[in-house]
């Protein structure tokens, strides 16, 4: 039951099987290359739509940025209507650009910024408040109260998460407490919570389907990653009624089809995953011990640990990698809050560079960092420290410090943060890691990638496609509908663009690691 609408998966499945059979019967008429997967990649700063062909190549793509709102220091919000309108606009535009009809779109896969929290009225479909973004820190005091009250271990055991404003539960609670109509709507059973995937699917289906997938659910601090259900005790703790929570589905599952008010033809929606899990699948890190990192606004590292969740002793997150065909894969995750964002800061706030790629050229104007250490904790420190009080710090400045030293120290800071996360992962999982697959905008920086390989002591494989998030969503969706036959087939699609081999670990590099760690400790002391 979804807001008074009974949705029959069985009936939809038979309809879709019929369409597949019809397509196969007409293969002599319809060229296979005329079928596409539409991936919707709803990110933190922009909405994207990409059409993938059967080779996994990007056939057509569109992207549209949307506004960021900062009502107070540490607060970050998005306009839910703008998110939907921007996503719909690029989806329609990419179909027009390709010159195809909706009938040539085999299915839709969705991936999204995780933890960003939305509440809306099920009856009107209108949000009751702006979307509170994953970066938002307004619930720090609430999180500290939860820790002081002794809830940390219980929450970690059930959700795999540390208590932090990063996750959805305290965001939901904040809206309930501060938006005057929210509680009354909740009592009437009219209030819906969703991460961005839920919001997009709700709108794509004209309010008929209200779901989320296991990866997004596992980031809410309300979902039990062992029972794979919303946890009653956590709902009580955060005063969130079950009527507010969407149905949880697999990553590869036909959940519904688009309404004709959205596209002329009805298109199945058959793949959903949070952005980092989608990226991991797009990188084909499908076996235990495989590691990926996405260098975006932040860095998000995920280590595949197989069918058994690994409990971290180093403040890493235990999360669901995906659920496919009834089988669950788990991962250890380490989140670096500020990575590419530090380059944006040097560009937009300090004016050291005109464009993001210029950072590498500027950093190469000096031989080393000149003793400068950069701790870019603009919104606190993520894994493995998890200290939301810490703020950014630059140490070692002298009269001789140049712009190049700051640029180099900023790039190195990204590498150092990842180094400490991966060391914690290796210790927690007891798994030998022989390489890492990387994607994301900052992964195009060869200087950073070589520095990362030198630090880690193993290969860094840069993906041929730097944006694997959308590809992962397409893979989930296409495997569901038979667009691709199995995982073995799509393994052949992923390939590296460049492999960075590590240089020998030397005393100078060890000293740099130690010096940067000392800078982190200084930043943490200054925040106390």
C-alpha positions in Angstrom: 0.0 0.0 0.0 1.5 3.3 -1.1 -0.6 6.4 -0.2 -3.8 4.5 -1.1 -2.4 3.0 -4.2 -2.0 -0.8 -4.3 1.0 -1.7 -6.5 1.2 -5.3 -7.7 4.8 -6.3 -8.4 3.6 -9.5 -9.9 1.4 -7.8 -12.5 4.2 -5.4 -13.3 6.7 -8.3 -13.7 4.4 -10.1 -16.1 3.9 -6.9 -18.1 7.6 -6.4 -18.3 8.4 -10.0 -19.3 5.9 -9.6 -22.1 7.7 -6.5 -23.3 11.0 -8.2 -23.2 9.7 -11.1 -25.2 8.3 -8.7 -27.7 11.6 -7.0 -28.0 13.4 -10.3 -28.6 10.8 -11.3 -31.3 11.6 -8.0 -33.1 15.4 -8.2 -33.0 15.5 -8.4 -36.7 13.8 -5.0 -37.0 15.2 -3.2 -33.9 19.0 -2.7 -33.7 20.2 -3.7 -30.2 22.3 -0.5 -30.1 19.1 1.5 -30.1 18.2 0.4 -26.6 19.6 2.4 -23.7 19.7 2.5 -20.0 18.8 5.9 -18.5 20.8 6.6 -15.3 19.7 9.4 -13.1 22.6 10.6 -11.0 21.3 13.1 -8.4 24.4 14.6 -6.7 25.2 17.2 -4.1 25.7 20.0 -6.5 24.1 18.9 -9.7 21.7 16.5 -11.3 22.8 14.3 -14.2 21.2 12.1 -16.8 23.2 9.7 -18.8 22.2 7.2 -21.5 24.4 4.1 -21.6 24.5 1.6 -24.4 25.1 -2.1 -24.2 28.9 -1.6 -24.2 28.6 0.5 -21.0 29.7 3.6 -23.0 28.1 7.0 -22.4 26.0 7.6 -25.5 24.6 11.0 -24.3 24.7 13.0 -21.1 23.3 16.2 -19.6 24.0 17.9 -16.3 22.5 20.8 -14.4 23.7 22.5 -11.3 21.4 23.7 -8.6 21.6 26.2 -5.8 23.2 25.5 -2.4 21.6 27.2 0.7 23.6 28.0 3.8 21.1 29.5 6.3 23.6 29.5 9.1 27.2 28.5 9.6 27.4 24.6 9.4 23.9 24.4 7.9 23.5 23.1 4.3 20.1 22.8 2.5 18.6 22.1 -0.9 15.3 23.1 -2.4 13.5 19.7 -3.0 11.5 21.2 -5.9 14.6 22.4 -7.6 16.2 18.9 -7.2 13.2 17.3 -8.9 12.9 19.9 -11.6 16.6 19.8 -12.4 16.7 16.0 -12.6 13.6 15.8 -14.7 14.9 18.6 -17.0 18.2 16.8 -17.8 16.4 13.4 -18.2 14.0 14.9 -20.8 16.8 16.8 -22.5 19.1 13.8 -22.8 16.3 11.8 -24.5 15.7 14.7 -26.9 19.4 15.0 -27.5 19.6 11.4 -28.4 16.7 11.7 -30.8 14.9 8.7 -29.3 11.5 7.9 -27.8 10.9 6.6 -24.4 10.2 3.2 -25.8 14.0 2.9 -26.6 14.9 3.4 -23.0 15.1 -0.1 -21.6 14.8 1.0 -18.0 15.9 3.6 -15.5 18.6 3.3 -12.8 18.8 5.9 -9.9 21.7 6.9 -7.8 21.8 9.7 -5.3 23.5 11.7 -2.7 23.0 9.7 0.5 21.8 10.8 4.0 20.3 14.0 2.6 16.9 14.1 4.3 13.4 15.1 3.0 10.0 15.1 4.6 6.9 15.7 2.6 3.1 15.6 2.8 1.8 12.3 1.2 -1.4 14.0 0.2 -0.2 17.1 -1.4 3.3 15.9 -2.3 4.7 19.1 -1.0 7.9 19.2 1.2 7.4 20.5 4.7 11.0 21.8 4.8 14.0 22.1 2.6 16.2 19.0 2.2 18.8 18.9 4.9 22.0 17.9 3.2 24.5 15.2 4.3 27.1 17.9 5.0 24.8 19.7 7.5 26.0 19.9 11.1 23.0 21.4 12.9 22.4 18.3 15.0 25.8 18.1 16.6 24.4 18.8 20.1 21.7 16.1 19.7 24.4 13.6 18.6 26.6 14.5 21.6 23.6 14.0 23.9 23.1 10.5 22.4 26.7 9.6 23.0 26.6 10.9 26.6 23.4 8.9 27.2 25.2 5.7 26.3 23.5 4.9 22.9 26.7 4.7 20.8 27.3 0.9 21.1 23.6 0.0 20.5 23.5 2.2 17.4 26.8 0.9 16.1 25.7 -2.8 16.6 22.4 -2.4 14.8 23.2 0.1 12.1 27.0 -0.2 11.6 27.2 3.6 12.0 28.8 6.0 14.5 26.6 8.7 16.0 27.1 11.8 13.8 25.0 14.6 12.2 26.0 13.1 8.9 23.2 10.5 9.0 19.5 11.0 8.5 17.8 10.2 11.9 18.7 13.4 13.8 17.9 15.4 10.7 14.4 13.9 10.6 14.0 14.6 14.3 15.1 18.2 13.9 12.5 18.9 11.2 9.8 17.3 13.4 10.8 19.5 16.3 11.2 22.8 14.4 8.6 22.7 11.6 5.3 23.5 13.1 3.1 21.3 10.8 5.4 18.3 10.7 4.3 16.6 14.0 0.6 17.0 13.2 1.1 15.5 9.7 3.0 12.6 11.2 0.3 11.9 13.7 -2.2 11.8 10.9 0.0 9.3 9.0 0.5 11.9 6.2 4.2 12.6 6.6 6.7 10.8 4.4 10.4 10.6 4.9 12.8 9.8 2.1 16.3 10.1 0.9 16.7 11.6 -2.5 16.0 8.3 -4.3 12.6 8.1 -2.6 11.8 11.7 -3.6 12.7 11.1 -7.2 10.8 7.8 -7.5 7.7 9.4 -5.8 7.7 12.2 -8.4 8.6 9.9 -11.4 5.5 7.8 -10.5 3.3 10.7 -9.6 3.1 9.7 -6.0 2.2 6.1 -6.6 5.5 4.5 -5.4 7.3 5.3 -2.1 10.4 3.2 -1.6 14.1 3.3 -0.8 16.7 0.7 -1.3 18.8 -1.1 1.3 21.9 1.0 0.7 20.2 4.3 1.3 18.2 2.8 4.2 21.5 1.7 5.8 22.6 5.3 6.0 19.7 6.6 8.0 20.7 5.4 11.5 17.2 3.8 11.7 17.8 0.6 9.7 19.0 -2.7 11.2 21.7 -4.0 8.7 21.3 -7.5 10.1 17.6 -8.0 10.1 17.2 -5.7 7.0 14.3 -3.9 8.6 13.5 -0.6 10.2 14.5 -1.0 13.8 11.6 -0.4 16.3 13.9 0.6 19.2 15.7 3.2 17.0 12.4 4.6 15.8 11.4 5.0 19.5 14.7 6.6 20.3 14.3 9.3 17.6 10.5 9.6 18.0 9.9 8.6 14.4 6.7 6.6 13.6 6.9 3.7 11.2 4.2 5.3 9.0 6.9 7.9 8.0 9.3 5.3 6.6 9.3 4.0 3.0 9.3 0.3 1.9 12.9 -1.0 1.5 13.7 -2.8 -1.7 16.7 -4.5 -3.3 19.2 -2.7 -5.6 18.0 -4.7 -8.6 14.2 -4.8 -8.5 11.5 -3.4 -10.7 9.8 -1.1 -8.3 7.4 0.6 -10.7 7.2 2.6 -13.9 7.2 6.3 -14.7 3.9 8.1 -15.0 2.8 9.4 -18.5 2.9 12.9 -17.1 6.7 12.5 -16.8 7.5 10.8 -20.1 5.1 9.9 -22.8 5.9 6.2 -22.5 5.9 4.3 -19.3 9.5 3.3 -18.4 10.4 0.7 -15.7 12.5 1.8 -12.7 14.7 -1.2 -11.9 17.9 -0.1 -10.2 18.5 2.0 -7.0 21.7 2.5 -5.0 23.3 5.3 -3.0 26.1 7.1 -4.8 29.0 5.4 -3.2 27.6 1.9 -3.4 26.7 2.5 -7.1 30.3 3.7 -7.7 31.6 0.6 -6.0 29.5 -1.6 -8.3 30.3 0.5 -11.3 34.0 -0.1 -10.5 33.2 -3.8 -10.3 34.6 -4.2 -6.8 32.4 -7.3 -6.4 34.8 -9.6 -4.5 36.0 -9.4 -0.9 39.1 -7.4 -0.5 38.4 -5.1 -3.5 38.7 -1.4 -2.6 37.4 1.7 -4.3 37.7 5.4 -3.7 35.6 8.2 -5.3 37.4 11.5 -5.2 34.5 14.0 -5.2 33.6 16.8 -2.9 34.7 14.4 -0.2 36.4 11.0 -0.6 34.4 7.9 0.0 36.4 4.6 0.4 34.6 1.3 0.4 36.2 -2.1 1.0 34.1 -5.2 0.0 34.0 -7.6 3.0 31.6 -10.1 1.5 28.5 -11.6 3.0 29.5 -11.0 6.6 29.5 -7.5 8.2 32.8 -6.6 9.8 32.6 -4.6 13.0 35.1 -1.8 13.0 37.4 -1.1 15.9 38.7 2.1 14.2 35.5 4.1 13.8 34.9 3.0 10.3 31.3 2.4 9.1 29.9 -1.1 8.5 27.4 -0.6 5.6 25.5 -2.6 3.1 27.2 -2.6 -0.3 24.1 -3.9 -2.1 21.4 -6.5 -2.1 20.9 -8.4 -5.3 18.7 -11.4 -6.0 18.2 -11.9 -2.3 21.9 -11.9 -1.4 23.5 -9.1 0.7 27.1 -7.9 0.4 28.7 -5.7 3.1 31.5 -3.2 3.1 33.6 -1.1 5.4 33.4 2.5 4.6 35.5 5.5 5.5 34.2 9.0 4.6 36.6 11.9 4.1 34.4 15.0 4.3 36.7 17.4 2.4 38.6 16.3 -0.6 37.8 18.1 -3.9 36.2 20.7 -1.8 39.6 22.0 -0.6 40.6 22.6 -4.3 37.3 24.5 -4.8 38.1 26.6 -1.7 41.5 27.5 -3.1 39.8 28.5 -6.3 36.6 30.3 -5.1 37.6 31.8 -1.8 41.4 32.4 -2.1 41.5 32.9 -5.8 44.8 30.9 -6.1 43.6 29.1 -9.3 41.1 30.0 -12.0 39.9 26.4 -12.6 40.1 23.2 -10.7 42.6 21.5 -13.1 45.1 24.4 -12.5 45.8 23.0 -9.1 48.2 20.4 -10.5 50.2 22.9 -12.5 50.5 25.3 -9.5 51.6 22.4 -7.2 54.3 21.4 -9.6 55.9 24.9 -9.4 57.5 23.8 -6.1 59.6 20.7 -5.3 57.8 20.0 -2.0 55.3 21.4 0.4 57.8 23.7 2.1 56.9 22.4 5.5 53.2 23.4 5.1 50.6 21.0 6.4 47.0 21.4 5.6 44.2 19.8 7.6 41.0 20.6 5.6 38.5 19.9 8.4 36.0 22.6 7.2 33.1 20.5 8.5 34.9 18.4 11.0 36.9 15.2 10.6 35.4 12.0 9.2 36.9 8.5 9.5 38.8 7.3 11.3 38.7 10.3 13.8 35.0 11.3 13.7 35.3 14.6 15.5 32.7 17.1 14.3 34.2 19.9 16.4 37.5 20.1 14.5 37.9 22.9 12.0 40.5 23.5 9.3 44.1 24.3 10.1 47.2 25.2 8.1 50.6 24.9 9.9 54.2 25.5 9.0 53.7 28.9 7.2 56.8 31.0 6.8 57.7 34.2 5.0 58.9 32.0 2.2 55.6 30.1 1.7 54.4 30.4 -1.9 51.1 29.7 -3.5 52.6 26.5 -4.9 53.3 25.2 -1.4 49.6 25.7 -0.4 48.5 23.9 -3.5 50.8 21.0 -2.9 49.9 20.8 0.8 46.2 20.7 -0.2 46.6 17.8 -2.6 48.8 15.9 -0.1 46.1 16.4 2.6 43.6 14.5 0.4 46.1 11.7 0.0 47.0 11.6 3.7 43.3 11.4 4.8 42.8 8.4 2.5 46.0 6.8 3.8 44.8 6.7 7.4 41.3 5.4 6.4 42.9 2.5 4.4 45.3 1.6 7.2 42.2 1.4 9.5 40.4 -0.8 7.0 43.2 -3.2 6.6 43.5 -3.6 10.4 39.7 -4.1 10.8 39.1 -6.5 8.0 42.3 -8.5 8.2 42.1 -8.6 4.4 45.1 -8.2 2.1 44.5 -5.2 -0.2 46.6 -5.3 -3.4 45.2 -2.3 -5.2 42.6 0.4 -5.3 40.2 1.5 -8.1 39.5 5.2 -8.2 37.1 7.6 -9.9 35.7 11.0 -9.4 36.8 14.5 -10.6 39.9 14.8 -8.5 41.1 11.4 -9.7 42.0 13.1 -12.9 44.9 14.8 -11.1 47.8 12.5 -11.9 50.1 14.2 -9.3 47.6 13.3 -6.6 47.2 9.7 -7.9 50.9 9.1 -7.9 51.3 10.5 -4.4 48.4 8.2 -3.3 50.1 5.2 -4.8 53.4 6.1 -3.1 51.7 6.5 0.3 49.7 3.2 0.0 52.4 1.1 -1.4 50.2 -0.6 -4.0 48.6 0.1 -7.4 46.1 2.9 -8.0 44.0 2.0 -11.0 42.2 5.0 -12.4 39.0 4.1 -14.2 38.6 4.8 -17.9 35.3 6.4 -16.9 35.9 8.8 -14.0 32.2 8.9 -13.1 31.3 5.3 -12.3 28.4 6.2 -10.0 25.9 6.5 -12.9 27.3 3.4 -14.5 26.8 1.4 -11.3 23.1 2.5 -11.2 22.8 1.5 -14.9 24.4 -1.9 -14.1 21.9 -2.6 -11.3 19.0 -1.6 -13.5 20.2 -3.4 -16.7 20.9 -6.7 -14.8 17.3 -6.6 -13.5 15.7 -6.4 -17.0 18.1 -8.6 -18.8 19.8 -5.7 -20.7 23.0 -7.4 -19.5 22.9 -11.1 -18.7 25.0 -11.3 -15.6 27.8 -9.8 -13.6 30.4 -11.7 -15.5 29.3 -9.9 -18.7 29.6 -6.5 -17.2 33.0 -7.2 -15.6 34.4 -7.0 -19.0 33.1 -3.4 -19.4 35.3 -1.9 -16.6 38.8 -1.1 -17.5 41.6 1.2 -16.1 42.7 4.3 -17.9 46.0 4.5 -16.1 47.7 2.4 -13.5 49.9 4.3 -11.0 52.7 2.1 -9.6 54.0 2.9 -6.1 57.5 4.1 -5.6 59.6 2.8 -2.7 58.6 3.9 0.8 61.4 6.1 2.1 62.3 7.9 5.3 61.2 11.3 3.9 57.7 10.0 3.1 57.4 8.4 6.6 58.4 11.7 8.1 55.7 13.5 6.0 53.0 11.0 7.2 54.1 11.6 10.8 54.1 15.4 10.4 50.7 15.5 8.9 49.3 13.3 11.7 50.8 15.7 14.2 49.0 18.6 12.4 45.7 16.6 12.8 46.3 16.1 16.5 47.0 19.9 16.9 43.7 20.7 15.1 41.9 18.3 17.5 43.5 19.9 20.6 42.5 23.4 19.4 38.9 22.3 19.1 38.6 21.1 22.7 
